[in-house]
Amino acid sequence: MRFVLATAFAALASPTFAAQCGNDASGFAAWKQSFAQEAAASGVGQAGLNALANAQYSTSTIAADRNQTGVRYELNDFIRIRLGSLDSFASQMRRQRDNNAAFFQSLENAYGVPAGIIIAIHGMETGFGRTMGSTPVVDSITTVAYDCRRADFFTPHAIAALRLVDQGGLSAGQRGAAHGEMGHTQFLPGNALRYGVDADGNGRVDLYTVADSLASTANFLRQKGWQPGQPYQEGTANFRVLNEWNAATVYQQAIALSAARM
């Protein structure tokens, strides 16, 4: 198996072409024209620019963004709602591991992250790939880059998505979650460029394949400070690394507990 780190995305915004943000669909077409100059100056090629030109304002993304409430459950309620139970979820995790034991061992050998952590994330994010989202990634990520609420945060991710289109790691119409999260473990596009791994050796990072997605997840955690061979339950350094994946404490607890239960 060949592991190749994708080109990291760096400072992508260009102050010369500051596209005007907006709070509804009315200015999206004009924003795209301006943003195309910014994207081209940041190295986006013709395929990515074509994807931008065809992007549609995503009302479903805006609805999801405006109605976020955060994770407010107690741990037991979160596990019941999200996982069913630790025992049932761990049973599903074991089946995933046993179906591809050599692959998960190769990830632990390469990155030091136990299979249980990677499999728990895969299951919690997309139900082991069953639900990866229904909104075109380019539509959703350009919509939140255009929206004035968090344009600064999402603009680099929008440019990264267009670069992924150029590289063949994302098709122009590929679907993901409401804010542009993509693939089996729901990477934002900028993180896909920074931490993406070509685990199947086909020359491109494709987070819609299990191998690339899970290897990229392991790489992300290792790059964020995961310490191989060390414990990962609450109060440890590795547990704190899980905060880099998801800031909700109950989410981190559920990952760690599920991995231990498996």
N, C-alpha and C positions, 0 to 999 in steps of 0.2 A: 504494500500500500504506500502511495506517495502522498506526503503532506506538504502542500505548498501554500505559504501565506500570501494572501492577495495583497495588491498594492494598497498601502494605507491612504486614506483620504485625509488631506491636510487642510490648510486654510483655503476655503473654497470661495468665499464671498469676495466680490470685487466692488469697492466703493464707487467706481466709475459708473456702474450700471445698477443703481439702487432702484429696484422695482418697487412700485407703490403698492402697499398692502391695502386690503379692504375687508369689510365685514359682511358682505353678501356677494352674490354671484355677479353683480352688475359690472364690476371692474376686472373680472378674471381674465377676459380675453386680452385687454390692454396690458395687464400684468404679465401674461405669458409672453407677449411680444418683447417687453422690456427684460423679463427674466431670461429669455433666450440669449440675449447679449451677455448677461452675467454668466450663464451656463457655458457659452462658447468660450468666454475668456478664462473659464476655470477648467477647460480641457474637454468639455463634452463634445462628442462627435456628431455626425449627421444622424445616426440611428437614434441617439438620445434626443436630439433636437426635434426629430420627427415625432417621437413619442410625446414630447412636451407640446408640440403643436396640436396633437390630437387629444390631449388631456381634457377631461370634462370636470367641471366643478362638482364636487361630491357633496350633495346635501345630506347623505347618510353619515358622512364623516363629520360634518358640522353638527348634526344632531347628537351624535355620540360624544363629541367634544364638549358641547354645551351642557350635557346632562351627566357628566362624570360625578360620581359621589365618593369614589375611593373605597378601599376595603375597610369596613367598620365592624366586621364580625369578630366575635371571640373565636379562639382557635378551634374549639370543638364544633362550633357552628360552621366555620369555614371548611373544615374537613368533611363534615356531613354534606354540605351543599356542593362543594367542589369535587370531592373524591368519593363520596358514599361512606366509606370507612377506610381506615388505614389498612386493615386486613385485606379487603377486597381490592384496593388499589395496589397494594404490594403484590398480590397474586397476579394482577395484570402485568406489573413490572417484571416479575420473574419470567413470565412467558416471553416478554420482549427480550430479556437477557438470554434466555435459553435458546431462542431462535437464532441468535447471532453472537454466541459467547466469544468467539475468537475476535470479532470486531470490537466488542466492548473491552476485551483485554488489551487489544492494540491501542485503544484510546488511553487506557490507564497507563500503559507503558510509555506512551508518547508524552502525555500531559500530566499524569499523576492524579487525575480526577477519577474517583471511583465510579463504576458503572451505575450504582444506585442514584447518584446525584444527577447524572446525565439523563437517565431514564425517567426519573421523577419530573425533571423539567420538561422533557418531551411529552409526558402524559398530562401534566398540568397545563401546559401551554396549548396543545392542540389535540388532546386525546390520542396521542401517538400518531398524529398526522391525519386524523379523521376530519378535523375542522380547522382549516388554515385561513379562513376568512373568505368573504364574498365581494370585497370591494377592490377594483383595480388599483394596484399599488401606486402607479404613476398618478392616477386621479387623486387618491387620498393624500399622498405626500405633497403633491403640488398644492392641493387645496389648503392644507394646514400651513404650508410655507407662505401662501398668499394671505391667509387670515392674519389680522393684526394682533391677535392675542399672543401668539408665540412664534411669530415669523422668524425671529433671530435663531431660535432653537431648531426649527424644522428646515430652514433654508439649506444648510449644508447637507441634510439628509435627502432633500429633493435633488440636489445636484448629484449626490452619490447614487441615487436611484437611476438617474439618466446615464451616469457612467456605467452602471451595471447593465443597462440596456445595450450600451456600446460593446461591452465585453461579452455579451451573450449569457450573462448570469441571471438576467431577468427579461422576460418577454414584455413587449409593450402593453399587453393586455392581462398580464399575470395578476391574479387576485391574492389579496392578503387581508389583514385586519384593518380596522377603521382608521388608524393613524399611520398606515404604511408599514406596519410590522409584517414580516414576510417569512415564509418557510415553516418547517416543522417545529422550530422553537421560537419563531416570531422575532427575528432580528430587525431592528431599524436599518435602513439602507446604509447609513454611514458606518454602523458597526459591522455590517456585512462586508464592506470594503476593508475595514481596519483589521478584522479578526477572521475573515472568511478563509476556509481551508479547502483545497481541492483534494479531498480524501480518496476519491475514486480514480484520480489520475487522468481525467479526460481533458485537462487543459483549461478548465474554467470552474469557478466556484458557483454552484447551483444549490441554494438552500432549500429547494423543493425536492432534493434527493436526501434520503435519510443519512447516507454516509457523510456528505459534505456538511449537512446541518448539524449533526451531532459532534463531528470533529471540530467544527467551528465553535460550538458551545463549550466544548472542553478547552479549546484554545483561549476563548474569551475568559473563562474562569482562571486559567493558569496565568494569563497576562495580567489579570486583576489582582493577583497575589496568592492564588491557591497554593498551599503547601502540601506537596505529596506525602502521603503516609501519616498525616496528622489528623486528629479528630475534627469533626465538623458540626458537632451539636452546639447548642446555644452557649455563648460565653467563650467560644474558641475563635482563633484568627480566621479559620476557614468559614465559620458561620458568618463572620463579618463580610467575607467576600460575596456571600449570597446577596447582600444588600446591593451590590453592583448589578445584580440581575434583576431584582425586584425590591423596591423600597418598603413594601408592606411586611411587617414583622411576622404576621401569621402565614404569609406566603413562604418566607424563609423557613419558619418552623415546620411547615408542612413538607417542604422539600427534604429537610434534614431527617424528620421523623419517618417519612416514607422510605428514604434510602436505608435507614437503619432497620426498618421493619422488613424490607426486602431481603 
